[in-house]
Amino acid sequence: MGGFLFVNINEMGSLSMSTNHSLVEAFKKTKYQLAGHGPKDIQTLKATFEDVDGQLGSDIYGKGKIIEDFQNKLAKYLGKEEAAFFPSGTMAQQIALRIWCDQKGIKKVAYHPFCHLEIHEEDGLKELHHIEPILLADKESVIQLEDVLGMKDKIACLLLELPQREIGGQLPDYDTLESISAYCKEKGIRLHLDGARLFEILPYYQKTAAEISQLFDSVYVSFYKGIGGVAGAILAGDKAFIEESKVWKRRHGGDLISLYPYIISSDYYFDKRINKMEQYYAEAQELAHLFNSCKGVSTKPLVPVSNMFHVHFDLPKEKVEAIFIDLYTATGIGFTHNPRQMSGLTCYFEVSIGDAYEKIPKEELRNAFKMLDERIRS
């Protein structure tokens, strides 16, 4: 295999430096995996072009039928005036916050301590845009109305991530969202939605994407997470906001000469999977119940509120890895390739349900969890 490393980015964002390569190899050899849509390989892109007219013209620097049709489709789906396609959510969100800060003349925004902009972007918001973040809420809790009411700093924009990935995909209740939205409108604070996993939370709230998005001034959604496309993001809002975002996209170097491989992939997998979110949500609850039935294992949240959750083991990472290597060989079912150490005695990993889960025979799945429980107890 020449150093090849299987990575399912639908399950975890990246591999830790202390990854057990024996575990990775055992995971690669399994017939089934709990998380994601399957391997992220070239076939992911090839499948999207099978029914595409080869004479269809590409987009050119953000113009053309292929990009404009998709932007209009998502603007309508999200209930916004306009939308712009970006190569990455990192770019889209920094630009959204920059626009709102410039409009208000205030270089401060508020978000959760585990916000993607705070922990995964090398301080891009601070270094590129000189915007100061105000961190709200306890690290292990979602932002509540009292956190917003208690802000002492004047801010241009509040960012809410739904769901809050780094704490297991937790969500505030819908009444809280409505109250925060009303308060922000009253105080002239812009409200931005980090909706990287917006599609995945619709079954929990029993709302449409447009109903949730109408609470926010701007919305970002991703197309490589629950949707499972190659890459890409949409930023949506009113006409003036989106036109300004396109100027900033050019400044950021995001207006590639053509983005059609990402757009076609996003459109294809959006149509294929958008109506499966209810299924993924139900399967996540089923799977969490199986984990919670094992000794010394618990999920966060206890009952998932989307297709994703965290699994915590009351065992050191090394012991869990040894159990998994044995389990994968015996059952052919891969749980994870990347448990992460929390303390000397505990570890966790993330699960995001996609198309892969439904392929596992139920009897084999139940047997795997029975064996997991037995190995933990022994």
Backbone hydrogen bonds, N-H to C=O, Kabsch-Sander energy under -0.5 kcal/mol:
donor,donor_aa,acceptor,acceptor_aa,energy
4,F,1,M,-1.4
9,I,7,V,-0.9
11,E,8,N,-1.8
12,M,8,N,-1.7
19,T,16,S,-1.4
21,H,19,T,-0.8
24,V,20,N,-2.0
25,E,21,H,-2.3
26,A,22,S,-2.2
27,F,23,L,-2.7
28,K,24,V,-2.4
29,K,25,E,-1.2
30,T,27,F,-1.4
31,K,332,G,-1.1
32,Y,332,G,-2.4
34,L,334,G,-2.1
36,G,352,S,-3.3
40,K,7,V,-0.5
41,D,39,P,-1.3
44,T,41,D,-1.7
45,L,42,I,-1.1
46,K,42,I,-2.5
47,A,43,Q,-2.4
48,T,45,L,-1.0
49,F,45,L,-0.5
49,F,46,K,-1.4
50,E,47,A,-0.7
52,V,49,F,-1.2
56,L,53,D,-2.0
60,I,63,K,-2.5
61,Y,256,L,-0.6
61,Y,257,I,-1.4
63,K,60,I,-1.3
68,E,64,G,-2.5
69,D,65,K,-2.8
70,F,66,I,-1.0
71,Q,67,I,-2.4
72,N,68,E,-2.3
73,K,69,D,-2.2
74,L,70,F,-2.3
75,A,71,Q,-2.3
76,K,72,N,-2.2
77,Y,73,K,-2.0
78,L,74,L,-2.4
79,G,75,A,-0.6
79,G,76,K,-0.7
80,K,75,A,-2.6
82,E,237,G,-2.3
84,A,235,L,-2.5
86,F,233,A,-3.2
92,A,88,S,-1.8
93,Q,89,G,-2.8
94,Q,90,T,-1.8
95,I,91,M,-2.0
96,A,92,A,-2.2
97,L,93,Q,-2.3
98,R,94,Q,-2.1
99,I,95,I,-2.4
100,W,96,A,-2.0
101,C,97,L,-2.3
102,D,98,R,-2.5
103,Q,99,I,-2.3
104,K,100,W,-1.9
105,G,101,C,-1.8
106,I,101,C,-1.4
108,K,106,I,-0.6
109,V,132,E,-2.0
110,A,157,C,-2.3
111,Y,134,I,-2.1
115,C,112,H,-2.1
118,E,115,C,-1.0
119,I,115,C,-1.7
120,H,116,H,-2.4
124,G,121,E,-1.4
127,E,123,D,-3.1
128,L,124,G,-2.6
129,H,124,G,-0.7
129,H,125,L,-0.9
130,H,126,K,-1.1
131,I,125,L,-1.6
132,E,107,K,-2.9
134,I,109,V,-2.9
135,L,133,P,-0.6
136,L,111,Y,-2.3
141,S,138,D,-1.7
147,D,144,Q,-0.7
148,V,144,Q,-1.4
149,L,145,L,-2.8
150,G,146,E,-1.6
151,M,148,V,-1.4
156,A,108,K,-3.2
157,C,108,K,-0.8
158,L,190,R,-2.8
159,L,110,A,-3.0
160,L,192,H,-2.3
162,L,160,L,-0.6
162,L,194,D,-1.7
164,Q,170,Q,-2.6
165,R,163,P,-1.3
167,I,164,Q,-1.4
168,G,165,R,-1.8
169,G,164,Q,-2.0
170,Q,164,Q,-1.0
177,L,173,D,-1.5
178,E,174,Y,-2.4
179,S,175,D,-2.2
180,I,176,T,-2.7
181,S,177,L,-2.6
182,A,178,E,-2.3
183,Y,179,S,-2.2
184,C,180,I,-2.5
185,K,181,S,-2.3
186,E,182,A,-2.2
187,K,183,Y,-2.2
188,G,184,C,-0.8
188,G,185,K,-0.7
189,I,184,C,-2.5
190,R,156,A,-2.3
190,R,188,G,-0.5
192,H,158,L,-2.8
192,H,190,R,-0.5
193,L,218,S,-2.6
194,D,160,L,-2.6
194,D,192,H,-0.6
195,G,193,L,-1.5
195,G,220,Y,-1.6
197,R,162,L,-0.5
198,L,195,G,-2.4
201,I,197,R,-0.6
201,I,198,L,-1.4
202,L,198,L,-0.6
202,L,199,F,-0.8
205,Y,201,I,-2.0
206,Q,202,L,-1.8
207,K,202,L,-1.1
212,I,208,T,-1.9
213,S,209,A,-2.7
214,Q,210,A,-1.8
215,L,212,I,-1.6
216,F,213,S,-2.0
217,D,191,L,-2.6
218,S,191,L,-1.4
219,V,236,A,-2.2
220,Y,193,L,-2.3
221,V,234,I,-2.1
222,S,195,G,-0.6
222,S,196,A,-0.7
223,F,232,G,-1.9
229,G,223,F,-2.8
232,G,87,P,-0.6
233,A,86,F,-2.5
234,I,221,V,-2.2
235,L,84,A,-2.4
236,A,219,V,-2.9
237,G,82,E,-2.0
242,I,238,D,-2.3
243,E,239,K,-2.5
244,E,240,A,-2.0
245,S,241,F,-2.0
246,K,242,I,-1.8
247,V,243,E,-1.2
248,W,244,E,-2.0
249,K,245,S,-2.2
250,R,246,K,-1.8
251,R,247,V,-1.9
252,H,248,W,-2.1
253,G,250,R,-1.1
254,G,249,K,-2.9
255,D,249,K,-0.6
256,L,254,G,-1.8
262,Y,259,L,-1.1
263,I,259,L,-2.1
264,I,260,Y,-3.0
265,S,261,P,-1.5
266,S,262,Y,-2.6
267,D,263,I,-2.8
268,Y,264,I,-2.5
269,Y,265,S,-2.4
270,F,266,S,-2.0
271,D,267,D,-2.1
272,K,268,Y,-1.7
273,R,269,Y,-2.2
274,I,270,F,-2.3
276,K,273,R,-2.2
277,M,274,I,-0.8
280,Y,276,K,-2.5
281,Y,277,M,-2.3
282,A,278,E,-2.2
283,E,279,Q,-2.5
284,A,280,Y,-2.2
285,Q,281,Y,-1.7
286,E,282,A,-2.0
287,L,283,E,-2.7
288,A,284,A,-2.6
289,H,285,Q,-1.9
290,L,286,E,-1.5
291,F,287,L,-2.1
292,N,288,A,-2.7
293,S,289,H,-0.8
293,S,290,L,-0.5
294,C,291,F,-1.8
297,V,294,C,-1.5
298,S,312,H,-2.2
300,K,310,H,-2.4
309,F,351,V,-1.9
310,H,300,K,-2.4
311,V,349,F,-3.1
312,H,298,S,-3.5
312,H,310,H,-0.5
313,F,347,C,-2.9
314,D,296,G,-2.7
315,L,313,F,-1.1
320,V,316,P,-2.0
321,E,317,K,-2.5
322,A,318,E,-1.9
323,I,319,K,-2.1
324,F,320,V,-2.5
325,I,321,E,-2.5
326,D,322,A,-1.7
327,L,323,I,-2.5
328,Y,324,F,-3.3
329,T,325,I,-1.6
330,A,326,D,-1.9
331,T,327,L,-2.5
332,G,328,Y,-2.3
334,G,32,Y,-3.3
335,F,333,I,-0.5
340,R,348,Y,-3.6
342,M,343,S,-0.6
342,M,346,T,-2.4
343,S,346,T,-1.1
347,C,313,F,-1.6
348,Y,340,R,-2.2
349,F,311,V,-1.6
351,V,309,F,-2.7
353,I,307,N,-2.8
354,G,36,G,-0.6
356,A,36,G,-2.2
357,Y,354,G,-0.7
358,E,354,G,-0.5
359,K,356,A,-1.2
360,I,357,Y,-1.7
365,L,361,P,-2.2
366,R,362,K,-2.7
367,N,363,E,-2.0
368,A,364,E,-2.0
369,F,365,L,-2.0
370,K,366,R,-2.0
371,M,367,N,-2.3
372,L,368,A,-2.2
373,D,369,F,-2.4
374,E,370,K,-2.0
375,R,371,M,-2.5
376,I,372,L,-2.3
377,R,373,D,-2.1
378,S,374,E,-1.5
